[in-house]
Amino acid sequence: MAELLVKQEIRKRGSFSAFARKAGMHVSSVSQIVNGRLRPYPGQVEKIVDALDWKGDPSPLFREVGE
């Protein structure tokens, strides 16, 4: 099943609730974003990228990967 790369990257680092705290976001917002139900605002993208310590273009994070 295809999922967003951001979901895989967060899962590698632990729980979604811990990630949400690190990013300074509500866990419900993170959940909706990583499950493709909410398109993140630019400020949310910045928080996610910073919390992941992602380098470079963040757009691949929000693309589907897998089958």
C-alpha positions as CSV (number, residue, x, y, z in Angstrom):
1,M,0.0,0.0,0.0
2,A,1.4,3.4,-1.0
3,E,2.0,6.0,1.8
4,L,3.6,9.4,2.0
5,L,7.4,9.4,2.5
6,V,7.0,11.7,5.5
7,K,5.1,8.9,7.3
8,Q,7.9,6.5,6.8
9,E,10.5,9.0,7.9
10,I,8.6,9.8,11.1
11,R,8.0,6.1,11.9
12,K,11.8,5.5,11.6
13,R,12.3,8.1,14.4
14,G,9.7,6.8,16.8
15,S,6.1,7.6,17.7
16,F,3.9,10.2,15.9
17,S,3.0,11.8,19.3
18,A,6.7,12.3,20.1
19,F,7.3,13.7,16.7
20,A,4.4,16.1,17.0
21,R,5.8,17.4,20.3
22,K,9.2,17.9,18.7
23,A,7.7,19.7,15.7
24,G,5.5,21.8,17.9
25,M,2.3,20.6,16.3
26,H,-0.9,18.8,17.4
27,V,-0.7,15.0,16.9
28,S,-4.0,15.2,15.1
29,S,-2.6,17.6,12.5
30,V,0.5,15.4,12.0
31,S,-1.8,12.3,11.6
32,Q,-4.0,14.0,9.0
33,I,-0.9,15.2,7.1
34,V,0.9,11.9,7.0
35,N,-2.2,10.1,6.0
36,G,-2.8,12.4,3.1
37,R,-6.1,13.9,4.5
38,L,-4.7,17.4,5.1
39,R,-2.4,19.4,2.8
40,P,0.1,21.1,5.1
41,Y,0.5,24.9,5.2
42,P,4.0,26.2,4.5
43,G,4.6,26.8,8.2
44,Q,3.7,23.2,9.0
45,V,6.0,22.0,6.2
46,E,8.8,24.0,7.8
47,K,8.1,22.5,11.3
48,I,8.1,19.0,9.8
49,V,11.3,19.5,7.9
50,D,13.0,21.0,10.9
51,A,11.9,18.2,13.2
52,L,13.1,15.6,10.7
53,D,16.3,17.5,10.1
54,W,15.5,17.1,6.4
55,K,18.0,18.6,4.0
56,G,17.1,19.9,0.6
57,D,13.8,20.0,-1.2
58,P,10.9,18.9,1.1
59,S,8.5,18.1,-1.7
60,P,9.5,14.4,-1.9
61,L,8.3,14.0,1.7
62,F,4.8,14.6,0.6
63,R,4.8,12.2,-2.3
64,E,3.5,8.6,-2.2
65,V,6.1,5.8,-2.1
66,G,5.6,2.1,-2.2
67,E,3.1,0.1,-4.1
